[in-house]
């Protein structure tokens, strides 16, 4: 069963507490991709925006909450279930339209191509 793309998998964080993960390192399955620039915790609308720094020439990427597999507050790390290349190939982050349904639909079409690997 595949959960909502825009919801965090069960057990990723305490639903009663929205952790402040701004500035946490983001770890893809094959290494660090940047740090969290923004994060939301709204039901069925959650995402993180990652500042990739020099890795993709200072660009940002938006990741749906369902790709987050773990948040480690002690290590200040967020782990995601995608490779660097999968993230790099995602639709370009559009700072003016990222909250619009059309942009989310395009991003959702891209990320739905990959098998779900989180916890139900």
C-alpha positions in Angstrom: 0.0 0.0 0.0 1.3 3.5 -0.9 0.4 6.3 1.4 -0.2 9.9 0.5 2.8 11.3 -1.2 2.5 14.6 0.8 2.4 12.9 4.3 5.2 11.7 6.5 5.4 8.0 7.0 4.3 6.6 10.3 7.0 6.8 13.0 9.2 9.5 11.3 8.3 12.1 13.9 6.0 12.5 16.9 2.7 13.7 15.4 2.1 15.8 18.5 5.4 17.7 18.0 6.5 19.4 14.8 10.3 19.3 15.1 12.3 22.3 13.9 14.4 20.7 11.3 15.5 23.9 9.5 19.3 23.6 9.0 19.4 19.8 9.4 21.6 17.9 6.9 19.6 15.9 4.3 21.0 12.4 3.5 20.0 10.7 0.3 20.5 6.9 0.1 24.0 7.6 -1.3 25.2 10.7 0.6 24.5 14.2 1.7 22.5 16.5 -0.7 22.2 19.7 1.3 20.3 21.1 4.3 16.7 21.8 5.1 15.6 25.3 4.1 11.9 24.9 4.9 9.6 22.1 6.2 5.9 21.8 6.6 3.8 19.4 8.6 0.3 20.0 7.3 -1.9 16.9 6.7 -1.5 15.7 3.1 0.4 18.8 2.1 3.8 18.3 3.8 7.2 18.7 2.2 10.8 19.8 2.8 12.7 22.2 0.7 16.4 21.4 0.5 19.2 24.0 -0.2 21.7 21.9 -2.2 24.5 24.4 -1.8 27.3 23.7 -4.3 26.1 20.1 -5.1 23.6 21.4 -7.7 25.0 24.9 -8.0 23.1 26.4 -5.1 19.7 25.4 -6.3 16.9 24.2 -4.1 14.8 21.0 -4.4 11.4 20.2 -3.0 10.8 16.7 -1.6 7.4 15.3 -0.7 7.1 14.3 3.0 6.7 10.6 2.1 10.3 10.3 1.0 11.5 11.2 4.5 12.4 7.9 6.3 14.0 9.2 9.5 14.6 12.5 11.4 17.5 12.3 13.8 17.4 15.3 16.1 20.6 14.3 18.0 22.6 14.2 14.7 20.6 17.0 13.1 19.9 14.8 10.0 17.0 14.0 7.8 17.2 10.8 5.8 15.3 10.4 2.6 14.6 7.3 0.4 15.9 8.6 -2.9 19.3 8.7 -4.5 21.2 11.9 -5.3 20.5 11.4 -9.1 16.8 10.8 -8.5 16.6 14.1 -6.6 18.7 15.9 -9.1 16.5 14.7 -12.0 13.3 15.9 -10.3 11.4 18.9 -11.7 13.2 22.1 -11.0 12.1 23.9 -7.8 10.0 26.9 -8.6 10.0 29.4 -5.7 7.1 31.3 -7.2 4.8 28.3 -7.8 5.8 25.5 -5.4 2.6 25.9 -3.4 0.4 25.7 -6.5 -1.5 22.4 -7.4 0.0 22.3 -10.9 3.6 22.3 -9.6 2.8 19.7 -6.9 1.1 17.5 -9.5 4.2 17.5 -11.7 6.4 16.8 -8.7 4.0 14.1 -7.6 4.0 12.4 -11.1 7.8 12.3 -10.9 8.1 10.9 -7.4 5.3 8.4 -7.9 7.5 6.7 -10.5 9.6 5.2 -7.7 8.5 2.4 -5.4 7.5 3.5 -1.9 10.1 2.5 0.6 8.9 4.1 3.8 7.1 2.7 6.8 3.3 2.3 6.8 
